[in-house]
Every structure is written in C-alpha cells, then in structure tokens.
Amino acid sequence: MTNNLMRFDPFGDIARFEPFRSMDELFQDFRLRPAMRNFEAEPRIKLDVAETDQAYMVKAEIPGVKKEDIKVAVDGNQVSISAEVKKEEEERQGETVIRTERYYGQVARSFTLAHEIDDANAVAKYQDGVLELTLPKQTGGGGGKQLTVN
C-alpha cells in the first residue's frame, strides 16, 4: 500500500522566494513604468555647512535661478533660504510639440545653528548655481535681518 499523503509546508513557497534584484523588475509588467522613469521630483536645496570658531560657512545648491529670486533671512540662530524656481522644457519633432514640461514654484530650506548669527556682518553671494553664506557668530544680542544676495 502506497502512502499518497504529502506534508503541507506553509513556508515552502516563501523559502523559494527570490527577492527582486531591482525596482525595475518589480514594475516590469506595470504600465506606468516608462512614465515613472522620467519622473523628476520638485527641486530641493542641498546644503553644506562648515564651522570655524568665528563663523559658519554655508553652500547651498540652487541651480537655474536668478539671484534676485533668492531670499535669505537670519533670525538669531535660525537661517531660512527660499527661491523662486522656473523651469521650462520643450521637446519638438519638426514643428509638432511632442512633450512640454514646466515647473514654477517656491523652494525653501530652514535650519538652526548652535550659535546666534551676527546678522549685521553676514554676507550672501550667488554664483554658478551656488549660494555662499558667511554667517559670523554673534558675541552679543541681535535681531533678525534679511540678507541681500550679491
């Protein structure tokens, strides 16, 4: 007599499961994948902050904006950077517009430093898509100030 009973292993399928090697494999049959591949998130301000005994030096990437569209505010040890970003892109084939993308918006970034800033001596320069701030540390009390970007 033959025993045709099989022992059920509820974890057998999971044990044979091979994880996805990439996100593309996860979406290989998903219809929106080609559209998602070209998706760009809205711009974001990326920062580098360095400190000496006397000051903070901040470099902020804000490519493609005019210096007139950048605002820097200092209030105590709080620093806020904002910019008006305008991006236009158009793809043509002959005289037919195939695709057009526009982005108009505001990007902003705020951060708090360990020491209060001497806003009277703070300097902001913008060149080649990089905003450079020199923020001297405050020795006494002070108020808030909006910096002029040079």
Secondary structure, 3 states (H helix, E strand, C coil): CCCCCCCCCCCHHHHCCCCCCCHHHHCCCCCCHHHHHCCCCCCCCEEEEEECCCEEEEEEECCCCCHHHEEEEEECCEEEEEEEEEEEEEEEECCEEEEEEEEEEEEEEEEECCCCECCCCCEEEEECCEEEEEEEECCCCCCEEEECEC
